[in-house]
């Protein structure tokens, strides 16, 4: 799921973020070969404009996967590029918008959530931030995020059930 290209202009690295699905994470579909959206959040990067890539790296793991039980965390999905916050001292924080798809039953909203993965060191380490507070009886998915002014205010938009 994804994929998302992102250029780190400071380090001259091209990043590719994506979600790796696992079989059996969603029990609603009767088809045995059906995959639930999402899984682990993964990344590779390239120093030569995409001619070659690093080995895949897990940014957010999905531990304890048991398709017969609704364990958290739910499978994660990414579909939009990171926003970059810059400070006056030249530091930056990357914020990669991701969301969770319920693992208990597809369409069950009880475990769906929108969160961010944050990196303050150009992708070396990542921390989970969130979740975004959601309204009852809806979901927030396919979130996009952007810095809207020089003060670092963020605008985050979602696809929801209610429009």
Secondary structure as UniProt FT lines:
FT   STRAND          2..8
FT   TURN            9..12
FT   STRAND          13..23
FT   TURN            32..33
FT   STRAND          35..46
FT   TURN            49..50
FT   STRAND          57..60
FT   TURN            67..68
FT   STRAND          75..78
FT   STRAND          83..86
FT   TURN            88..89
FT   STRAND          92..101
FT   TURN            106..107
FT   HELIX           109..111
FT   STRAND          113..119
FT   TURN            122..123
FT   STRAND          127..130
FT   TURN            136..137
FT   STRAND          140..147
FT   TURN            150..151
FT   STRAND          154..160
FT   TURN            161..162
//
